[in-house]
């Protein structure tokens, strides 16, 4: 009778495909926990949506929420987002306004930590990356697999065998605009150790190398090529790469959420990932499924709060 009094939840959609999938998984988690009136929102987009071959873009794939049965809409103006971030600064926010409009902002250094849902207000705005694996259900993963099959044409020219390995080397904007203070640089020595470990488990036939910036990894590729037969996966769109990753059983991947999701959706046998994907010390983080193999990468912790600004949600203003 008074449906306008039913709590509403709005989850902000942003960043690249890997991060978008985490946000979609979190939205689905809310639905599975019994929350209703859920909708995803995003900043207005002009020429930055849909599939692309431009690796410098982080396009918004708005067809995914719709295919997963999740409502989606753009904010009327980016100033609305600015206003939402400033809600806690309003006079009497904690006492009064938070009971009406609540900003559920993920803590800056806990994007891979599971947080139970807090108390509801009438309007609940969720902003975060939600990279804890507890938010991801098997049912959701199957829904994403089905959606990708429907979106991406199966026209790849590559033939993947069970003893082939997918290597994903992320560079690009990980090391610009202050992001170098956040992300660990996963060196070629890590990939060589990961491949050596896989060699003890399988007879590696070919190593397929994926990257968002092949020019930046030329020396890395040469070192891998000295020991293994390789194939560079170039010329495909983002979604074509993503669909192809799901055909592998064996992975040696870095700190790219794009690659993590490719491995999570695959029928994977062996997945090797870096033990320290970020320079941020994060207690109780759970970004990986329990059966993945963690090996050491370059240790480099970082605690300077002032340099986290490039990763904060305020950077989108």
N, C-alpha and C positions, 0 to 999 in steps of 0.2 A: 504493500500500500504506500509506503514511504520509501520507494526505491532510491530517491535522491539522497537518502541518509545512509545508504549502503557504502562502505568504504571503497574507494577507487585507488588503483595502483598504476603508476606510470613508470616505466623503466626506460632509461635513456640509452639509445643505440648509437654507437660511435666506433671509430677506429677501423682497422682492417678486418678481413674475413675471420681470422682466428679469434680475435677479441669479440667480434659480433656474435660468433657462435657461443662463446661463454655467456654473453648477456642473454642470448636466446635460451640457453640452458637454465639460467637463473630464473628467467620468466616462466619457463615450463615448470621449474621447481615450485614456484609460487602456486601455479595452477594445481600441481599434484598435492600440495599441502592444503588445498581447499580454498585458497583465496580466489575471489571472483572479481569481475569488473577490472580486468587487466588489459593494459594497452602499452605498446612501445611507442616512444616519441623520439624525434631527432631534430637537429638543426636543419633549416631549409637548405636544400642542395640544388645546385644548378647543373653543373657538368661533371658531377662526381658520384655517379650511381650506376649500378649495373656492372656486368663483367667487362674486363679490360685486359689488354696486353701490356699496358703501361705499368711497370713494376713500381714506379714512384708514387702511384696513386693508391689511396686506401679507400676504394669505392664502397659505397653503401649498397648492400644487396637487399633492397626492400622486398624483393619477391620471396625471400626466405621466410620472414614472419608470416606472410599471407599463406604460403604453402604449408606452414606448420600450424595453421589455425590461430594465429596470434594477431590481434588487431594492431594497426600501425597508422600513425599520422605524423606529419611534420608540424613543428611549432610554427606559429604565424610569423615570428621574427626571432632572430638570435638574442635580442634584448630580453625576451621572456626567460631564456636560459640564464642570462646574467642575473635577472631578478631572483630566480629560484636559488641560485648559489648564495645570494645575500639574505635569504630568509632568516637564518639564525641571528642576524644582526638587528632584526626588528625589535623595537621596544616590546617587552612582555612576551617575547616569542616562546620561551619555555613554559611560562605560566598559562598563556592563552592561545596564541596563534598556532603552536605546534599541535594542539588538539584538533585544529581544522586542516592546516596544510603542514605536513611533516616532511622535512628533507632528510632522507635516509642516505647520507653520503658515506661511502666506504672509506674507512681510515686510510690515510695516504700510504702507509707502509704495510698494509695488510690485504693487498689485492688477491693473494693466493691463500687466504685464511678463511675457513668456513665460519660464518656468523648466522646463528638462528635468527629468524625474523623477529624484530622488535614489535612493541605494541603499535596498533594501527591508529591512524587519525582518519578524518573524513577523506582527505586527499593525501596520498603517499607518493612521493617522488623518489625513485631509486636511481642513484648514480654511482656506478662502480664498474670494475672489470670482472669480478666474480670468478677468479681463476682457481677456485678450489674444486677438486673432482667430486666432492659430495653433492654438488648441485646437479651433476650429470647422471641421468638415469639411462638404463639400457633401452627403454622404450623411446626416449628422445633421440638417442643415437641412431636407432633404426629409422625414425622419421626423417632425420637429416640425410641418411643414406638414400632413402627413397626420393627425397626432394632433389638431391644432386643428380640422380639418374634422370629425373624428368627435365632438369634444366640444361644439363651438359650433353651434347651429342656424343655418342661413342664412336668417334672417328680418329682416335689416336693411331699413329703409325708404329708405335712401340709395342713389342711383344715381351711381356714380363714373365719370367720364370720363377719358380719357388725359391731358388737359391740366389736370386738377384737381391741387391741391397739399395735402398733409397737413402741418399745422403742429402740433407738440406742444410745449406750454409747461408745464414741470414747476415746481411750487411746493411746497405741502404741507410735509412734514417736512424738506425740504432746508434750511430756514431756521429750524429750531427745534432745541432740545436739543444745541446745539454743532455741528450739521451745517453751519451757516453758515460755519464755519472750514474746511470741506472742499470744498464745492461752489461753483463760480463761479455768480454770479447772471446768468443769460442775459437781458439786457434786450431791450425791444421793438425798439430800434435794430438789434440783431443780426438779428432776424426780418425787419425791413423791408429790410435790405441783402441778406439771403438771397433774399427774394422778388423784389427788383430784379434780382438775378443770374439767377434762374430766368426772369424776364420777357425776358431777352436770349436765352434758349434755347427757350422755348415761349410761346404765347399763353395766359396763365393764364385759365381759365374761372371757377373757384371755389376759394376757400381754405377747407378744412375744418379747424377748430381743435379739437384735443383737449387736455384738461388734467385734472389731478387736483384742481384747486381753481379753479373758474371765478370765484368771488367775488374771488379775489386778483388776477385778470388783467383786470378790467373795463376799466381804462384802456388796457391793451395792446390789447385787442380793439377798442376804439373807434378807436385809431390805425391799426390794420390795415384796419378797415372804411372808413376815409376813402379808401383807395386800391384796395381789392379787394372783390369780392362774396364774402361769407363765409357759413359755416354752422357753428354751434356743435354739436359732437357731444356731446349730453347724454342722460342717462337710460338709457344702456346699462350692461351689466356690464363688468367688467375684461376678460374674455375676448372679449366682443362688440366692444369697442373694438380689442382686439389683432387679432382676425380682420379687422376692417374696415381697419385700417392696411395689411394685406397686399394690399389691392386697388388701392393707389395706385402710380403710377410716379414721382411727384415728391414730395420731402420737404424741408422746412425744419424741422429738429428741434434740440432743445437737448441737455442733458446727462442725459437720461433713458435708462437701459438698456432700459426698456420700449419706448420709441420706436425705439431702435437696433435691437432685435430685430425690430420690425415692419417696418423698412426692409430689414433683412438677409433676411427671409423673403419680401419682395415681389419682383416682377419689376421692380425699380426701374431707372429711367433716370438720374435726377438725385437725389442725396442730399447735402444741405448740412448740415454739423455744425460746432460750435464748435471752434476750434483748441485752446482751453484749457478743457476741461470741468471741471477741478478747480483749486483753489488750491494744490494740492500739486505741487511740481516733481518729475517722474517721468522719469528717464532711460530711454531705450529703450522707452517705452510704445508699444503697438500695439493700441489699442482699436478702430480703424476698418479696414474693408476698404480696399484700396489705391485703388479707383476712386471713393471718396467725396471730396467737395469740402470742404476745410477753410477756413473764413474766420475772421478775427480776431473775438473777442468781448472783453469787458472784461478787460484784463490785471490779474491779481491773484494774485501768488504768495504762498505761505505756508510758513514753515519752522519754526514753533514746535512742537517735538515734543510738548510738554506738552499742547497742545490737540488732539492727535490721538486722545485717549482716547475721545471720543464715537464715533469710527469704528472703534475697535479691537474685537477679538473679546471682550475682557473686558467690554464694555458689555452683553453678553447674560447675564452672571451675575446 
